[in-house]
Amino acid sequence: NFPKEIKKTQERALLTQTEFAEIVGVAFSTVNRWEAGKVRLILAMKNIKAYCEKNNLPYVDVEEAWLNYKGGGTL
C-alpha cells in the first residue's frame, strides 16, 4: 500500500524522513503522516517521481500504490 511504498522508497535511498522531506519539498511531519497512512499527497508526487528517476529508484510501485490508496486525507 502507499505508506509502505513511500517508506520503502525512503529506505532504498538510505535517507531519513527529514532528508527525504527536504528532497521532495515538504515538511518532515508530512512524510511522517504519509508513512503513517494519515494523508495522501498530491502536490509532492511530481518531486518524488523526479527523485526516483534521478536516483534510479523504482517509482511505478509508489505511483500505483498512490493511485489505489483509499486512506487518509488529501494534501
C-alpha positions in Angstrom: 0.0 0.0 0.0 1.0 3.6 -0.3 2.5 4.3 3.1 4.7 1.2 2.8 5.9 2.2 -0.7 6.8 5.7 0.5 8.8 4.1 3.4 10.5 1.7 1.0 11.5 4.5 -1.3 13.0 6.5 1.5 14.8 3.4 2.9 16.1 2.4 -0.6 17.6 5.8 -0.9 19.2 5.5 2.6 17.5 8.7 3.7 16.0 9.8 6.9 12.4 11.1 6.9 13.8 14.6 7.3 16.2 14.2 4.3 13.5 12.7 2.2 11.2 15.6 3.1 13.8 18.2 2.1 14.3 16.4 -1.3 10.6 16.3 -2.2 9.9 19.8 -0.8 7.7 19.0 2.2 7.9 19.2 5.9 9.2 16.2 7.9 5.8 15.9 9.5 4.2 15.4 6.1 6.5 12.5 5.3 5.7 11.1 8.8 1.9 11.3 8.1 2.4 9.7 4.6 4.2 6.7 6.2 1.6 6.5 8.9 -1.2 6.4 6.3 -2.8 9.6 7.6 -2.6 11.7 4.4 -2.5 11.1 0.7 -0.2 13.6 -1.1 -0.9 15.2 -4.4 1.5 18.1 -4.5 4.7 16.2 -4.0 4.2 13.3 -6.3 6.0 15.0 -9.2 9.0 15.6 -6.9 9.0 12.0 -5.7 8.9 10.8 -9.3 11.8 13.1 -10.3 13.9 12.0 -7.3 13.3 8.3 -8.1 14.1 8.7 -11.7 17.3 10.7 -11.0 18.5 8.1 -8.5 17.4 5.0 -10.4 14.8 4.0 -7.7 11.6 2.3 -8.7 8.7 4.7 -9.0 6.0 2.6 -10.5 5.1 0.8 -7.3 4.8 4.2 -5.5 2.6 5.6 -8.2 0.4 2.5 -8.3 0.0 2.4 -4.6 -0.8 6.2 -4.6 -3.4 5.8 -7.3 -5.1 2.9 -5.4 -4.7 4.3 -1.9 -8.0 4.9 -0.1 -6.9 6.0 3.3 -6.1 9.3 4.9 -6.9 12.8 3.8 -5.6 14.7 0.7 -2.8 17.1 0.7 
